[in-house]
Amino acid sequence: MIEVILLAIALAMDAFAVSIGLGAKSQKQSSAYVLRLAVYAALYFGIAQGVMPLIGYLLGAVLLGWLATAAPWIGGGILILLGTKMLYEAFNGEIEAVLEDSFDRNMQEKINHRMMFTLAIATSIDAMAAGFTLNLLALNAWLACFIIAIVTAGFGFFGIYLGKSSGTWLEDKAEILGGLVLIAIGIKVMFIR
């Protein structure tokens, strides 16, 4: 169960970083607006992060029969690549670039459903790949996806308020933490059984 919680926290870091950025960009907005934004972040990011690993899990279950002997290496490799990608993005400021691009398209800097949906999908693509590895862990994948959704929703909600009060200085740190956790879980999947 600890693996699921660590995986959920690691996968939530993309959404958390984006939520911090959204909160920082909303510092001049009303309290009602920020609350609505926090609820949107929790719902959109939570649902997307819960559904995408389930899709990856189901696709992985089909492929696992064909790749049974190589599955731990493939799954671990996927997690290590995702973790490395998160570290790369953290050190190259890609989360900030996504946020700037989204706000540039919406001149009023008001959050709308299309923007939240786009951000939710963009931050959860990695979760679909990570879902493949749920086949390799001894756990209930449906419960794992539910936990991932709840953890991400909490981080999304909290990230808005954290960003509003502190600005964007925590975005990269969240990405780094998530990347390191994914790499550690990938190494465990590959070498520790």
C-alpha positions in Angstrom: 0.0 0.0 0.0 2.9 2.4 0.6 3.9 1.9 -3.0 0.5 3.2 -4.1 0.7 6.2 -1.9 4.2 7.1 -3.1 3.1 6.5 -6.7 0.0 8.7 -6.1 2.2 11.5 -4.6 4.7 11.3 -7.4 2.0 11.4 -10.1 0.3 14.3 -8.4 3.3 16.5 -8.5 2.7 17.6 -12.1 -0.8 18.7 -11.2 0.5 20.2 -7.9 3.1 22.3 -9.7 0.5 23.5 -12.2 -1.9 24.3 -9.4 0.8 26.3 -7.6 1.3 28.3 -10.8 -2.4 28.9 -11.3 -2.7 30.1 -7.7 0.3 32.4 -8.1 -1.3 33.8 -11.3 -4.6 34.4 -9.3 -3.1 36.5 -6.5 -5.2 39.5 -7.4 -8.5 37.6 -7.8 -11.3 37.5 -5.2 -11.6 34.8 -2.6 -14.6 33.3 -4.3 -12.7 33.0 -7.6 -9.7 31.3 -5.9 -12.1 28.8 -4.1 -13.8 28.0 -7.5 -10.3 27.6 -9.0 -9.2 25.3 -6.2 -12.4 23.1 -6.7 -11.8 23.0 -10.4 -8.2 22.0 -9.9 -9.2 19.3 -7.5 -11.9 17.9 -9.8 -10.2 18.2 -13.1 -6.7 17.0 -12.0 -8.1 14.3 -9.7 -10.4 12.8 -12.3 -7.8 12.9 -15.0 -5.1 11.4 -12.8 -7.4 8.7 -11.7 -8.7 7.7 -15.2 -5.4 7.8 -17.1 -3.5 5.2 -15.0 -6.6 3.0 -15.3 -6.3 3.2 -19.1 -2.6 2.4 -18.8 -3.4 -0.5 -16.5 -6.0 -2.0 -18.9 -3.7 -1.6 -21.9 -0.8 -3.1 -19.9 -2.9 -6.1 -18.8 -3.4 -6.9 -22.5 0.2 -6.6 -23.3 1.5 -8.3 -20.1 0.6 -11.7 -21.4 2.9 -11.2 -24.4 5.7 -9.6 -22.5 5.5 -11.4 -19.1 9.3 -12.0 -18.7 10.2 -8.5 -19.8 7.4 -6.7 -18.0 9.3 -5.7 -14.8 12.1 -4.2 -17.0 9.6 -2.4 -19.3 7.5 -1.1 -16.3 10.5 0.0 -14.3 12.0 1.6 -17.4 8.8 3.5 -18.0 8.8 4.8 -14.4 12.5 5.8 -14.6 11.9 7.6 -17.9 8.9 9.4 -16.5 10.9 10.4 -13.4 13.8 11.6 -15.6 11.3 13.6 -17.7 9.9 15.3 -14.6 13.4 16.2 -13.5 14.2 17.6 -16.9 11.0 19.6 -16.9 11.7 20.9 -13.4 15.2 22.1 -14.4 14.1 23.6 -17.8 11.0 25.4 -16.6 8.5 23.6 -18.8 5.6 23.8 -16.3 5.9 27.6 -16.3 5.9 27.7 -20.1 2.7 25.6 -20.2 1.0 28.0 -17.8 2.2 31.1 -19.7 1.0 29.7 -23.0 -2.4 28.9 -21.5 -2.8 32.4 -20.0 -1.6 34.1 -23.2 -4.4 32.5 -25.1 -6.9 33.7 -22.5 -6.3 37.4 -22.2 -8.6 37.9 -19.3 -6.6 35.5 -17.1 -9.9 33.9 -16.1 -9.9 30.1 -15.8 -12.4 28.3 -18.0 -13.4 24.7 -18.3 -11.5 24.2 -21.6 -8.3 25.4 -20.1 -8.6 23.3 -17.0 -9.4 20.2 -19.2 -6.4 20.9 -21.3 -4.1 21.3 -18.3 -5.6 18.1 -16.7 -4.9 16.0 -19.8 -1.4 17.5 -20.2 -0.5 16.7 -16.6 -2.0 13.2 -16.6 -0.4 11.7 -19.8 2.5 10.4 -17.7 0.0 8.8 -15.4 -1.3 6.6 -18.3 2.2 5.3 -18.9 2.7 4.7 -15.1 -0.6 2.8 -15.1 1.1 0.0 -17.0 3.2 -0.6 -14.0 0.1 -1.3 -11.8 0.1 -4.7 -13.4 3.5 -5.4 -11.8 2.6 -4.4 -8.2 0.6 -6.7 -5.9 -2.4 -4.4 -5.4 -5.9 -3.7 -6.6 -5.5 -1.4 -9.6 -9.0 0.1 -9.2 -8.3 1.1 -5.6 -4.8 2.4 -6.6 -6.4 4.6 -9.3 -9.0 5.9 -6.7 -6.2 6.7 -4.3 -4.2 8.4 -7.1 -7.3 10.5 -7.9 -8.0 11.5 -4.3 -4.3 12.4 -3.6 -4.1 14.4 -6.8 -7.4 16.2 -6.0 -6.0 17.1 -2.6 -2.7 18.4 -4.0 -4.6 20.3 -6.7 -6.8 22.1 -4.2 -4.0 22.8 -1.8 -1.6 23.9 -4.6 -4.0 26.8 -5.6 -3.9 28.3 -2.1 -0.2 27.6 -1.7 0.6 29.4 -5.0 -1.7 32.3 -4.1 0.1 32.9 -0.9 3.7 32.0 -1.9 4.1 32.5 -5.6 5.7 30.0 -8.0 8.9 29.2 -6.1 7.7 25.7 -5.1 6.7 24.5 -8.6 10.1 23.1 -9.6 10.6 21.5 -6.2 7.4 19.6 -6.5 8.5 18.3 -9.9 11.8 17.3 -8.6 10.3 15.3 -5.7 7.9 13.6 -8.0 10.6 12.7 -10.5 12.8 11.2 -7.8 10.0 9.1 -6.3 9.1 7.7 -9.8 12.7 6.8 -10.4 12.9 5.0 -7.0 9.7 3.0 -7.7 11.0 2.2 -11.2 14.3 0.8 -9.7 12.3 -1.2 -7.2 10.0 -2.7 -9.9 13.1 -3.7 -11.9 15.3 -5.1 -9.2 13.4 -5.9 -6.1 10.7 -8.5 -6.2 
